[in-house]
Amino acid sequence: MPLSDPDDKVLLSPFRHFTSEDWGRLRKDTPLPLSEAELEELRGFGERISLDEVSEIFLPLSRLLNLYVGEMQELYRVTSDFLGREQDKVPYIVGVAGSVAVGKSTTARILRTLLARWPNHPKVDLITTDGFLYPNKVLEERGLMQRKGFPESFDIKRLLRFLSDVKAGSRRVEAPVYSHFTYDILAGETVMVDQPDILVVEGLNVLQPWKPADGDDPQPFVSDFFDFSIYLDADEEAIRRWYIERFLSLRRTSFKDPAAYFHRYSKLSEAEAIETADAIWTSINLANLHRNVLPTRQRADLILRKGDDHRIRDVYLRKI
């Protein structure tokens, strides 16, 4: 049942609903510190987000998070005073979840950029959980290549260690790097997270309550390390269309490079490409959405729901 169904009182009860126009008024007099040229660099492939939408949706969100981070910084100061010594700097962590092709990456990049322009938390880092996928070699050995993106395809223990170290205030914590061009982990390459004010963590399953395998000890959830979480939502048919449109665009561009993992798809006809994209969407991404991603929507602190035109139309903020 759609989140926006007005008759679903139980589903909506934990959240306060705003239309995009109502939400936009909450920016107050916050200026837009972003140019069209900068937004062009932040847009994901095929994304159609405008400066007007950034102003209406993301400026109020950055203002809200700025207030939350400010309160955490004050709590840090008070705790240090109480203990009589300075505490290790602990970042505020924001999780961004949602389906493939719904716009998570663009949302995370825009949010990182806006948050970094507030003076009290200028250091904002971003990592994606794609970097914690097992390498293709491991996935092939385990028969998981057709389940890439499912929870079992991630090195969860490594991701949890990373988040634990970051949240503990450790210096220079490394995260692996994933390439969508080669469709694999880049061996030997890492990104460094060094005590940021805010860390944005973007990924498919970041809100999922992970289940340990048989014989494993219980473990925390990825979301246990989040101070605030966001879920990008839309109708399944709209996401399917966006996925196919992106696939067709990539077929005409990066897939043409012989070094690209999906180069073979560049030789498909338009009809064959649509059929192939639809099959991939249905067998892998839609199955993962139903089984693992969508059930986590209600765990988010904020749900951004998109219309068929890819623009965010509704905002649901969890009641405190």
Residue frames as qw, qx, qy, qz and C-alpha x, y, z in Angstrom:
[[0.000, 0.888, 0.459, 0.000, 0.00, 0.00, 0.00],
 [0.394, 0.595, -0.055, 0.698, 1.44, 3.41, -0.91],
 [0.366, -0.209, -0.483, 0.767, 2.77, 5.51, 1.96],
 [0.091, -0.027, -0.032, -0.995, 0.64, 8.42, 0.80],
 [0.340, -0.430, -0.766, -0.336, -2.68, 6.54, 1.13],
 [0.214, -0.425, 0.238, -0.847, -4.76, 8.89, 3.34],
 [0.815, -0.330, -0.176, -0.443, -6.87, 6.01, 4.64],
 [0.816, 0.025, -0.496, 0.295, -3.89, 4.10, 6.05],
 [0.355, -0.866, 0.103, -0.336, -3.90, 5.67, 9.51],
 [0.872, -0.431, 0.147, 0.176, -1.66, 3.03, 11.07],
 [0.773, 0.276, 0.119, 0.558, 1.03, 3.42, 8.42],
 [0.237, 0.705, 0.024, 0.668, 1.10, 7.20, 8.64],
 [0.549, -0.800, -0.228, -0.082, 0.73, 7.59, 12.40],
 [0.715, -0.420, -0.026, 0.559, 4.46, 7.79, 13.27],
 [0.436, 0.099, 0.279, 0.850, 5.03, 10.57, 10.70],
 [0.154, 0.734, 0.249, -0.613, 4.04, 14.15, 10.15],
 [0.579, 0.425, 0.549, 0.427, 3.17, 14.76, 6.49],
 [0.005, 0.691, -0.068, -0.719, 4.18, 17.82, 4.46],
 [0.693, 0.679, 0.221, 0.097, 3.51, 18.63, 0.84],
 [0.675, 0.150, 0.056, 0.720, 6.63, 19.82, -0.95],
 [0.047, 0.718, 0.124, 0.684, 5.25, 23.37, -0.83],
 [0.612, -0.766, -0.069, -0.184, 4.63, 23.23, 2.93],
 [0.856, -0.274, 0.023, 0.437, 8.06, 21.73, 3.52],
 [0.527, 0.459, 0.100, 0.708, 9.69, 24.38, 1.34],
 [0.191, -0.859, -0.070, -0.470, 8.39, 27.16, 3.60],
 [0.784, -0.604, -0.029, 0.138, 10.42, 25.69, 6.47],
 [0.706, 0.266, -0.050, 0.654, 13.65, 26.88, 4.87],
 [0.250, -0.840, -0.213, 0.432, 12.79, 30.30, 6.34],
 [0.251, 0.939, -0.170, -0.163, 15.43, 32.74, 5.10],
 [0.714, -0.335, 0.509, 0.344, 18.14, 30.14, 4.53],
 [0.340, 0.718, -0.360, -0.489, 20.08, 31.19, 1.39],
 [0.959, 0.247, 0.137, 0.012, 20.79, 28.71, -1.41],
 [0.261, -0.763, 0.505, 0.307, 24.60, 28.24, -1.44],
 [0.619, 0.045, 0.730, 0.285, 24.58, 26.28, -4.70],
 [0.264, 0.525, -0.317, -0.745, 24.90, 27.34, -8.33],
 [0.866, 0.368, 0.033, -0.337, 23.49, 25.65, -11.42],
 [0.522, 0.598, -0.606, 0.037, 27.00, 24.67, -12.46],
 [0.162, -0.371, 0.828, -0.388, 27.63, 23.02, -9.08],
 [0.746, 0.098, 0.443, -0.488, 24.29, 21.20, -9.24],
 [0.766, 0.504, -0.309, -0.252, 25.17, 19.87, -12.69],
 [0.292, 0.494, -0.795, 0.197, 28.26, 18.22, -11.19],
 [0.339, -0.173, 0.762, -0.525, 26.19, 16.68, -8.37],
 [0.793, 0.198, 0.014, -0.576, 23.40, 15.27, -10.54],
 [0.609, -0.126, 0.778, 0.090, 23.43, 11.52, -11.05],
 [0.054, -0.073, 0.753, 0.652, 23.29, 10.06, -14.54],
 [0.171, -0.417, -0.759, -0.471, 19.90, 10.91, -16.04],
 [0.187, -0.559, -0.607, 0.533, 18.73, 12.87, -12.96],
 [0.120, 0.631, 0.404, 0.651, 16.50, 15.88, -13.60],
 [0.395, -0.687, -0.445, 0.417, 16.68, 17.68, -10.26],
 [0.238, 0.756, 0.142, 0.594, 16.49, 21.48, -10.45],
 [0.223, 0.199, -0.424, 0.855, 17.69, 24.32, -8.24],
 [0.512, -0.370, -0.061, -0.773, 14.04, 24.99, -7.39],
 [0.873, -0.266, -0.386, -0.136, 13.69, 21.47, -5.97],
 [0.596, 0.084, -0.492, 0.629, 16.97, 21.82, -4.08],
 [0.074, -0.309, 0.230, -0.920, 15.66, 25.04, -2.56],
 [0.668, -0.316, -0.159, -0.654, 12.24, 23.56, -1.74],
 [0.934, -0.212, -0.272, -0.088, 13.32, 20.16, -0.37],
 [0.808, 0.055, -0.336, 0.481, 16.99, 20.07, 0.51],
 [0.109, 0.513, -0.264, 0.809, 17.46, 23.52, 2.03],
 [0.646, -0.530, 0.086, -0.543, 14.83, 22.90, 4.75],
 [0.964, -0.141, -0.207, 0.084, 16.37, 19.46, 5.32],
 [0.602, 0.305, -0.337, 0.656, 19.86, 20.93, 5.67],
 [0.210, -0.578, 0.207, -0.761, 18.46, 23.52, 8.09],
 [0.853, -0.409, -0.054, -0.319, 16.81, 20.80, 10.20],
 [0.915, 0.003, -0.239, 0.326, 19.99, 18.71, 10.27],
 [0.306, 0.520, -0.295, 0.741, 22.04, 21.80, 11.13],
 [0.511, -0.582, 0.163, -0.612, 19.83, 22.27, 14.20],
 [0.965, -0.235, -0.098, -0.066, 20.21, 18.61, 15.15],
 [0.758, 0.255, -0.282, 0.529, 23.99, 18.69, 14.73],
 [0.001, -0.625, 0.257, -0.737, 24.15, 21.89, 16.77],
 [0.747, -0.513, 0.095, -0.413, 22.30, 20.17, 19.61],
 [0.965, -0.045, -0.155, 0.205, 24.70, 17.22, 19.45],
 [0.497, 0.469, -0.290, 0.670, 27.68, 19.56, 19.56],
 [0.334, -0.629, 0.234, -0.662, 26.21, 21.22, 22.65],
 [0.929, -0.327, -0.015, -0.172, 25.67, 17.80, 24.24],
 [0.823, 0.240, -0.257, 0.447, 29.32, 16.98, 23.49],
 [0.145, 0.586, -0.310, 0.734, 30.41, 20.20, 25.24],
 [0.629, -0.545, 0.148, -0.534, 28.21, 19.55, 28.28],
 [0.983, -0.137, -0.118, 0.034, 29.42, 15.95, 28.58],
 [0.639, 0.385, -0.316, 0.586, 33.06, 17.06, 28.35],
 [0.169, -0.616, 0.286, -0.714, 32.40, 19.61, 31.13],
 [0.841, -0.407, 0.037, -0.355, 30.76, 16.93, 33.25],
 [0.966, -0.011, -0.119, 0.228, 33.64, 14.46, 32.80],
 [0.387, -0.850, 0.216, 0.285, 36.25, 17.15, 33.22],
 [0.404, -0.354, 0.635, 0.555, 38.09, 16.26, 30.03],
 [0.441, 0.469, -0.342, -0.684, 37.78, 16.67, 26.28],
 [0.795, 0.133, 0.578, -0.128, 36.07, 13.80, 24.48],
 [0.349, -0.048, 0.710, 0.610, 37.03, 12.32, 21.11],
 [0.377, 0.320, -0.150, -0.856, 35.22, 14.06, 18.26],
 [0.394, 0.231, 0.890, -0.014, 32.28, 11.91, 17.19],
 [0.113, 0.016, -0.471, -0.875, 30.62, 12.60, 13.81],
 [0.593, 0.306, 0.391, -0.634, 26.90, 12.92, 13.21],
 [0.164, -0.078, 0.887, 0.424, 25.97, 10.13, 10.80],
 [0.592, 0.374, 0.111, -0.705, 23.15, 10.43, 8.25],
 [0.409, 0.026, 0.883, 0.227, 21.94, 7.33, 6.38],
 [0.493, 0.408, -0.178, -0.747, 20.31, 7.50, 2.93],
 [0.391, 0.031, 0.919, 0.047, 18.38, 4.41, 1.75],
 [0.613, 0.504, 0.118, -0.597, 16.06, 3.42, -1.09],
 [0.877, 0.308, 0.368, 0.036, 15.75, 1.42, -4.28],
 [0.485, -0.065, 0.500, 0.715, 18.13, 1.25, -7.20],
 [0.179, 0.380, 0.521, 0.743, 17.43, 4.15, -9.63],
 [0.204, -0.819, -0.536, 0.017, 15.40, 6.21, -7.14],
 [0.194, 0.844, -0.050, 0.498, 18.06, 8.92, -6.76],
 [0.746, -0.614, -0.128, 0.221, 19.92, 8.05, -3.56],
 [0.695, -0.021, 0.057, 0.717, 23.36, 9.05, -4.85],
 [0.146, 0.576, 0.186, 0.783, 22.25, 12.48, -6.04],
 [0.519, -0.781, -0.224, -0.264, 20.39, 13.08, -2.79],
 [0.795, -0.453, -0.078, 0.396, 23.48, 12.14, -0.76],
 [0.557, 0.178, 0.106, 0.804, 25.80, 14.35, -2.82],
 [0.073, -0.700, -0.208, -0.680, 23.50, 17.39, -2.63],
 [0.652, -0.728, -0.196, -0.083, 23.01, 16.89, 1.09],
 [0.769, -0.237, -0.051, 0.592, 26.75, 16.62, 1.68],
 [0.364, 0.382, 0.142, 0.837, 27.38, 19.84, -0.25],
 [0.278, -0.747, -0.212, -0.565, 24.69, 21.85, 1.53],
 [0.752, -0.625, -0.187, 0.095, 25.61, 20.60, 4.99],
 [0.725, -0.059, -0.035, 0.685, 29.28, 21.48, 4.43],
 [0.201, 0.509, 0.128, 0.827, 28.34, 25.13, 3.88],
 [0.517, -0.809, -0.196, -0.202, 26.99, 25.63, 7.38],
 [0.177, 0.762, -0.476, 0.402, 29.76, 27.22, 9.47],
 [0.558, -0.535, 0.517, -0.366, 29.43, 24.96, 12.54],
 [0.804, -0.088, 0.586, 0.044, 30.01, 21.69, 10.65],
 [0.376, 0.743, -0.338, -0.438, 32.12, 22.40, 7.54],
 [0.041, 0.400, -0.898, -0.179, 33.73, 18.96, 7.26],
 [0.806, 0.154, 0.325, -0.470, 31.22, 16.54, 5.69],
 [0.050, -0.333, 0.885, 0.321, 32.22, 13.20, 4.14],
 [0.815, 0.210, 0.017, -0.540, 30.23, 10.75, 2.03],
 [0.108, -0.283, 0.938, 0.171, 30.65, 7.02, 1.57],
 [0.771, 0.084, -0.242, -0.582, 28.49, 4.52, -0.29],
 [0.731, -0.285, 0.592, -0.184, 27.99, 0.97, 0.91],
 [0.848, 0.504, -0.136, -0.092, 28.74, -0.27, -2.63],
 [0.237, 0.707, -0.633, 0.208, 32.36, -0.21, -1.51],
 [0.421, -0.343, 0.760, -0.357, 31.54, -2.94, 1.00],
 [0.915, 0.251, -0.068, -0.310, 30.24, -5.37, -1.61],
 [0.763, -0.282, 0.518, 0.262, 32.32, -8.50, -1.87],
 [0.059, 0.512, -0.597, -0.615, 34.61, -8.48, -4.93],
 [0.765, 0.290, -0.246, -0.519, 33.15, -10.21, -8.00],
 [0.430, 0.324, -0.842, 0.043, 35.54, -13.11, -7.56],
 [0.132, -0.028, 0.824, -0.550, 34.08, -13.84, -4.13],
 [0.614, 0.250, 0.216, -0.717, 30.52, -13.38, -5.36],
 [0.674, 0.351, -0.539, -0.363, 31.16, -15.81, -8.21],
 [0.250, 0.218, -0.912, 0.240, 32.65, -18.39, -5.85],
 [0.212, 0.145, 0.742, -0.619, 29.57, -18.13, -3.63],
 [0.089, 0.428, 0.825, 0.358, 27.08, -18.11, -6.51],
 [0.061, -0.707, -0.475, 0.520, 25.90, -14.59, -5.65],
 [0.207, -0.071, 0.352, 0.910, 26.55, -12.60, -8.84],
 [0.184, -0.464, -0.623, -0.603, 22.82, -12.59, -9.63],
 [0.458, -0.748, -0.476, 0.065, 22.11, -11.37, -6.09],
 [0.436, 0.101, -0.143, 0.883, 24.45, -8.42, -6.11],
 [0.218, -0.399, -0.017, -0.891, 22.95, -5.74, -3.88],
 [0.761, -0.461, -0.393, -0.232, 21.15, -8.28, -1.69],
 [0.495, -0.801, 0.280, -0.190, 22.29, -8.27, 1.96],
 [0.913, -0.231, 0.283, 0.179, 24.34, -11.45, 1.57],
 [0.717, 0.543, 0.058, 0.434, 26.49, -9.82, -1.14],
 [0.013, -0.883, 0.222, -0.413, 27.95, -7.29, 1.32],
 [0.586, 0.067, -0.608, 0.531, 30.84, -7.70, 3.74],
 [0.419, -0.794, -0.269, -0.347, 28.69, -6.58, 6.66],
 [0.751, -0.513, -0.159, 0.384, 31.32, -7.25, 9.29],
 [0.515, 0.079, 0.090, 0.849, 33.75, -4.91, 7.53],
 [0.079, -0.638, -0.295, -0.707, 31.06, -2.24, 7.15],
 [0.609, -0.737, -0.278, -0.091, 30.18, -2.50, 10.84],
 [0.715, -0.302, -0.081, 0.626, 33.85, -2.23, 11.83],
 [0.305, 0.357, 0.192, 0.862, 34.18, 0.87, 9.66],
 [0.300, -0.717, -0.283, -0.562, 31.11, 2.55, 11.20],
 [0.734, -0.603, -0.255, 0.180, 32.14, 1.53, 14.72],
 [0.628, -0.101, -0.019, 0.771, 35.59, 3.08, 14.23],
 [0.096, 0.489, 0.228, 0.836, 34.14, 6.28, 12.75],
 [0.487, -0.719, -0.303, -0.391, 31.57, 6.61, 15.52],
 [0.765, -0.474, -0.221, 0.377, 34.28, 6.01, 18.12],
 [0.047, -0.980, 0.116, 0.155, 36.11, 9.09, 16.85],
 [0.786, -0.180, 0.374, 0.458, 39.02, 7.18, 15.29],
 [0.096, 0.757, -0.317, -0.563, 41.37, 8.99, 12.94],
 [0.267, 0.505, -0.682, -0.455, 41.89, 8.04, 9.27],
 [0.650, 0.098, 0.722, -0.217, 39.38, 5.20, 8.88],
 [0.085, 0.290, -0.698, -0.649, 39.56, 3.57, 5.44],
 [0.715, 0.342, 0.457, -0.404, 36.66, 2.39, 3.27],
 [0.489, 0.029, 0.722, 0.488, 36.98, 0.35, 0.05],
 [0.283, 0.483, -0.164, -0.812, 36.02, 1.82, -3.32],
 [0.591, 0.342, 0.730, 0.027, 33.56, 0.40, -5.87],
 [0.050, 0.316, -0.442, -0.838, 33.49, 1.19, -9.60],
 [0.664, 0.445, 0.430, -0.420, 30.21, 1.08, -11.50],
 [0.461, 0.673, -0.441, -0.376, 32.27, 1.15, -14.71],
 [0.276, 0.355, -0.893, -0.021, 34.09, -2.10, -13.94],
 [0.793, -0.311, -0.260, -0.456, 31.20, -3.37, -11.76],
 [0.845, -0.125, -0.426, 0.300, 33.69, -4.42, -9.10],
 [0.522, -0.817, 0.030, 0.244, 35.69, -3.35, -6.07],
 [0.464, 0.799, -0.312, 0.221, 38.85, -1.45, -7.04],
 [0.890, -0.232, -0.226, 0.320, 41.64, -3.53, -5.51],
 [0.604, -0.064, -0.160, 0.778, 44.01, -1.52, -3.34],
 [0.008, 0.439, 0.116, 0.891, 41.97, 1.70, -3.52],
 [0.309, -0.559, -0.687, 0.347, 40.37, 3.26, -0.46],
 [0.053, -0.748, -0.104, -0.653, 38.78, 6.50, 0.69],
 [0.393, -0.033, -0.610, 0.687, 39.77, 8.01, 4.01],
 [0.372, -0.778, -0.337, -0.378, 37.33, 9.28, 6.63],
 [0.496, 0.083, -0.458, 0.733, 39.14, 11.40, 9.22],
 [0.164, -0.463, -0.582, 0.648, 36.88, 12.67, 12.00],
 [0.012, -0.414, -0.414, -0.811, 34.34, 14.59, 9.92],
 [0.302, -0.025, 0.370, -0.878, 31.66, 16.72, 11.53],
 [0.777, 0.238, 0.270, -0.517, 29.05, 14.76, 9.54],
 [0.132, -0.209, 0.898, 0.363, 29.25, 11.51, 7.60],
 [0.725, 0.276, 0.003, -0.632, 26.61, 10.68, 4.98],
 [0.294, -0.166, 0.934, 0.114, 26.24, 6.93, 4.34],
 [0.638, 0.332, -0.133, -0.682, 24.29, 5.98, 1.21],
 [0.033, 0.201, -0.966, -0.163, 23.16, 2.48, 0.30],
 [0.516, -0.187, -0.650, -0.525, 20.37, 0.09, -0.58],
 [0.710, -0.371, -0.596, -0.054, 20.03, -1.85, 2.65],
 [0.254, 0.342, -0.501, 0.754, 21.41, 0.51, 5.29],
 [0.488, -0.327, 0.244, -0.771, 18.17, 0.49, 7.28],
 [0.815, -0.061, -0.514, -0.262, 17.79, -3.27, 7.33],
 [0.632, -0.568, 0.452, -0.271, 17.89, -5.20, 10.63],
 [0.478, 0.477, -0.730, -0.104, 20.63, -7.64, 9.66],
 [0.927, -0.277, 0.106, -0.229, 20.35, -11.28, 10.69],
 [0.191, -0.627, 0.750, 0.091, 23.54, -13.15, 11.64],
 [0.678, 0.240, -0.640, -0.270, 24.27, -16.35, 9.76],
 [0.918, -0.342, -0.168, -0.108, 23.95, -19.65, 11.58],
 [0.842, -0.129, -0.195, 0.485, 26.72, -19.93, 14.14],
 [0.300, 0.462, -0.098, 0.829, 27.55, -16.21, 14.10],
 [0.215, -0.381, -0.569, 0.696, 27.25, -14.04, 17.17],
 [0.114, 0.879, 0.463, -0.033, 24.53, -11.38, 17.28],
 [0.445, 0.021, 0.116, 0.888, 25.71, -8.10, 15.81],
 [0.127, 0.574, 0.258, -0.767, 24.51, -4.49, 15.69],
 [0.537, 0.694, 0.465, 0.116, 22.57, -3.15, 12.73],
 [0.445, 0.287, 0.172, 0.830, 24.16, -0.67, 10.32],
 [0.151, -0.735, -0.286, -0.596, 21.42, 1.79, 11.26],
 [0.651, -0.636, -0.318, 0.266, 22.41, 1.58, 14.93],
 [0.537, -0.207, 0.031, 0.817, 25.24, 3.98, 14.05],
 [0.115, 0.531, 0.395, 0.741, 22.93, 6.53, 12.39],
 [0.033, -0.284, -0.444, 0.849, 21.80, 9.71, 14.08],
 [0.502, 0.500, 0.149, -0.690, 19.31, 10.45, 11.30],
 [0.377, 0.031, 0.852, 0.363, 18.05, 8.36, 8.38],
 [0.433, 0.466, -0.101, -0.765, 16.36, 9.18, 5.07],
 [0.522, 0.184, 0.819, 0.148, 14.43, 6.87, 2.73],
 [0.240, 0.317, -0.388, -0.831, 13.85, 7.80, -0.94],
 [0.444, 0.288, 0.823, -0.208, 10.48, 6.42, -2.05],
 [0.379, 0.313, -0.347, -0.799, 8.40, 6.20, -5.25],
 [0.877, 0.185, 0.204, -0.393, 5.90, 3.93, -6.97],
 [0.693, -0.195, 0.640, 0.267, 7.45, 0.72, -8.25],
 [0.648, 0.594, 0.424, 0.215, 6.35, 1.33, -11.84],
 [0.140, 0.983, -0.118, 0.020, 7.99, 4.76, -11.84],
 [0.441, -0.669, 0.572, 0.173, 11.27, 3.34, -10.49],
 [0.752, 0.151, 0.598, 0.230, 11.17, 0.58, -13.10],
 [0.503, 0.823, 0.212, 0.159, 10.78, 3.19, -15.86],
 [0.094, -0.941, 0.324, 0.032, 13.66, 5.28, -14.47],
 [0.653, -0.387, 0.617, 0.207, 15.86, 2.18, -14.30],
 [0.714, 0.409, 0.503, 0.264, 15.15, 1.30, -17.94],
 [0.286, 0.953, 0.031, 0.096, 15.70, 4.91, -19.06],
 [0.321, -0.815, 0.468, 0.114, 19.05, 4.96, -17.27],
 [0.742, -0.086, 0.621, 0.237, 20.03, 1.63, -18.79],
 [0.618, 0.667, 0.350, 0.223, 19.25, 2.91, -22.29],
 [0.062, 0.983, -0.171, 0.032, 21.24, 6.10, -21.67],
 [0.514, -0.606, 0.584, 0.163, 24.24, 4.12, -20.41],
 [0.787, 0.244, 0.528, 0.207, 23.96, 1.83, -23.45],
 [0.486, 0.827, 0.153, 0.240, 24.48, 4.90, -25.65],
 [0.038, -0.926, 0.313, -0.208, 27.36, 6.28, -23.55],
 [0.306, -0.659, 0.676, -0.123, 29.63, 4.50, -21.05],
 [0.868, 0.023, 0.489, -0.078, 28.65, 0.97, -22.17],
 [0.712, 0.698, -0.083, -0.006, 30.27, 1.76, -25.52],
 [0.041, -0.769, 0.632, -0.084, 33.71, 1.72, -23.92],
 [0.788, 0.171, -0.587, -0.072, 35.22, -1.75, -24.54],
 [0.266, 0.237, -0.750, 0.557, 36.65, -1.69, -21.00],
 [0.527, -0.247, 0.231, -0.780, 33.19, -1.34, -19.44],
 [0.312, -0.046, 0.922, -0.225, 31.82, -4.41, -17.68],
 [0.534, 0.503, 0.597, -0.325, 28.50, -4.01, -19.51],
 [0.055, 0.457, -0.502, -0.732, 30.04, -3.27, -22.92],
 [0.129, 0.147, 0.937, 0.291, 28.15, -6.23, -24.40],
 [0.188, 0.663, 0.655, -0.309, 24.86, -4.40, -23.85],
 [0.073, 0.618, -0.162, -0.766, 25.93, -1.54, -26.14],
 [0.033, 0.151, -0.802, -0.577, 25.44, -3.85, -29.11],
 [0.204, 0.444, 0.853, -0.183, 21.78, -4.55, -28.33],
 [0.020, -0.487, -0.485, -0.726, 18.99, -3.02, -30.38],
 [0.274, -0.318, 0.221, -0.880, 16.65, -0.60, -28.62],
 [0.815, -0.238, -0.214, -0.482, 13.99, -3.30, -28.21],
 [0.814, 0.005, -0.526, 0.246, 16.53, -5.84, -26.96],
 [0.244, 0.270, -0.475, 0.801, 17.97, -3.33, -24.51],
 [0.512, -0.334, 0.099, -0.785, 14.54, -2.54, -23.07],
 [0.902, -0.152, -0.335, -0.227, 13.77, -6.25, -22.70],
 [0.677, 0.130, -0.539, 0.484, 17.14, -6.88, -21.04],
 [0.006, -0.328, 0.381, -0.864, 16.81, -3.95, -18.64],
 [0.689, -0.307, -0.049, -0.655, 13.30, -5.01, -17.69],
 [0.893, -0.073, -0.443, 0.016, 14.48, -8.57, -17.02],
 [0.467, 0.196, -0.528, 0.682, 17.36, -7.36, -14.82],
 [0.282, -0.357, 0.212, -0.865, 15.04, -5.02, -12.96],
 [0.808, -0.258, -0.170, -0.501, 12.44, -7.72, -12.30],
 [0.894, -0.028, -0.432, 0.120, 14.75, -10.60, -11.40],
 [0.581, 0.032, -0.426, 0.693, 17.25, -8.69, -9.24],
 [0.062, 0.198, -0.217, 0.954, 16.32, -5.13, -8.29],
 [0.581, -0.357, -0.194, -0.705, 12.56, -5.53, -7.85],
 [0.814, -0.240, -0.527, 0.046, 13.08, -8.76, -5.91],
 [0.480, 0.003, -0.456, 0.750, 15.57, -7.01, -3.63],
 [0.200, -0.315, 0.030, -0.927, 13.23, -4.04, -3.23],
 [0.723, -0.368, -0.333, -0.480, 10.34, -6.27, -2.13],
 [0.844, -0.214, -0.459, 0.175, 12.34, -8.53, 0.13],
 [0.664, -0.206, -0.290, 0.657, 14.93, -6.26, 1.71],
 [0.223, 0.166, 0.007, 0.961, 14.63, -2.55, 0.89],
 [0.339, -0.489, -0.332, -0.732, 10.97, -1.52, 1.03],
 [0.669, -0.534, -0.517, 0.023, 10.29, -3.23, 4.40],
 [0.538, -0.230, -0.303, 0.753, 12.84, -0.84, 5.97],
 [0.069, 0.576, 0.256, 0.774, 11.01, 2.32, 4.87],
 [0.503, -0.763, -0.290, -0.284, 9.15, 2.69, 8.18],
 [0.752, -0.401, -0.189, 0.488, 12.44, 2.69, 10.10],
 [0.417, 0.380, 0.069, 0.822, 13.53, 6.00, 8.55],
 [0.159, -0.495, -0.390, 0.760, 13.37, 9.35, 10.30],
 [0.301, 0.585, -0.067, -0.751, 12.44, 11.09, 7.05],
 [0.567, 0.297, 0.728, 0.246, 10.75, 9.72, 3.92],
 [0.163, 0.508, -0.250, -0.808, 11.03, 11.68, 0.67],
 [0.591, 0.352, 0.726, -0.006, 8.40, 10.45, -1.79],
 [0.044, -0.293, 0.478, 0.827, 8.80, 11.19, -5.49],
 [0.664, 0.489, 0.259, -0.503, 6.13, 11.58, -8.13],
 [0.845, 0.352, 0.367, 0.167, 6.21, 10.07, -11.62],
 [0.419, 0.878, -0.077, 0.215, 8.20, 13.09, -12.83],
 [0.740, 0.099, -0.374, 0.550, 11.05, 12.21, -10.41],
 [0.021, -0.550, 0.221, -0.805, 10.36, 15.33, -8.33],
 [0.216, -0.188, -0.813, 0.507, 9.85, 14.98, -4.57],
 [0.299, -0.503, -0.419, -0.695, 6.18, 15.68, -3.87],
 [0.693, -0.637, -0.168, -0.293, 5.71, 14.58, -0.25],
 [0.265, 0.455, -0.669, 0.525, 7.83, 14.64, 2.89],
 [0.780, -0.503, -0.317, -0.194, 7.17, 12.49, 5.96],
 [0.148, 0.558, -0.587, 0.568, 9.05, 13.44, 9.13],
 [0.585, -0.288, -0.740, 0.163, 8.98, 11.03, 12.04],
 [0.410, -0.810, -0.071, -0.414, 7.34, 12.50, 15.12],
 [0.346, 0.355, -0.665, 0.559, 9.67, 12.94, 18.07]]
